[in-house]
């Protein structure tokens, strides 16, 4: 029928209309075929047309497939745990190393600062005196009866009385008991020294100042004003407050039966002096008042000199007799012996002295005097000639003999280690 209609159209309307009609008929045919395919698909996708899977045979057993082990899993786990732990350990270790380096740097900076800016402020400006006054007030409040309990030494007509002042300093009264005359050594707290003078009932006629630092010379003004006949002795190179009678090396000060010799020992300061009380007039041991040159098992810091200068000053002391009593300027015994044990741990003399010092300090008793004979046996700063100590500190930059250069280098190394030991 469609063909007849097409032919009629071709005959009736021409070729152009025939082509249009043919396209319409072909499109209708295509739409019908598409609809038929959609119905077929819908019929096949319906639940009724789905095929059910065949059940497994009862003789067959289902075994799930096991996944193979990954050999790299343990390596990955170890890496995931170990890497951050390693980073953390590195950071912690680096922090400890940095702390040690920082301590060493601070100690070196303190040493340099002491020799330059801070030390100059303390010794050359009024700030140093104000700092000393503050130390004095604090010490009097904290130690109203002194930082240590001292015992005087009485010889044949001569008495040596230690006076604890500030937080760890010592001043001394040397008394001629027959003439009732007294000499004060480093009277940094004039109030404490005056109290001892009044208690002993003596007349102060001289002040011996070892060096200019305020913790040794701070009481010169008040005592010299209070006692009109009192003379102030010391080195002219050290700018000592209220100095009236300058002294040089080997000069002798005579007070009653007392014969006291000044020995130049520069290093701690340029004009540092120590004072040696001759024991012959009173038939007793000589007494060395060492200021900040020499302590029990220690020595002073080299503020205004070199290691060679300090070594020469210590050798001056080494030339004195073994029975000479050592009266130091500070109570540093326990700390110094602790350091001596680090550099020379096998020293039995040091160990015995340490046990005695610890018993003394448990009862807040003074540890002075020592003797120079004892100091030779355990004080590392007096043992720079010992091969044992040289080996303990490693090879010296110079020859390891007894020459002054190598001993000075060893002394400088000891002083650096001591400063680091104190900063810990």
Buried (B, 14 or more C-beta within 10 A) or exposed (E): EEEEEBEEBBEEEEEEEBEEBBEEEEEEEEEEEEEEEEEEEEEEEEEEEEEEEEEEEEEEEEEEEEEEEEEEEEEEEEEEEEEEEEEEEEEEEEEEEEEEEEEBEEBBEBBEBBBEEBBBBBBEEEEBEEBBEEBBEEBBEEBEEBBBEBEBBEBEBBBBBBBBBBBBBBBBBBBBBEBEBBBBBBBBBBEBBBEBBEEBEBBBBBBBBBBBBBBBBBBBEBBBEEBEEBBBBBBEBBBBBBBBBBBEEEBEBEBBBBBBBBBBBBBBBBBBBBBBBBBEBBEBBBBBBBBBBBBBBBBBBBBBBBBBBBBBBBBBBEEBEEEBBBBBBBBBBBBBBBBBBEBBEEBEBBBEBBEEBBEBBEEBEBBBBBBBEBBBBBBBBBBBBBEEBBEBBEEBEBEBEEEBBBBBBBBBBBBBBBBBBBEE
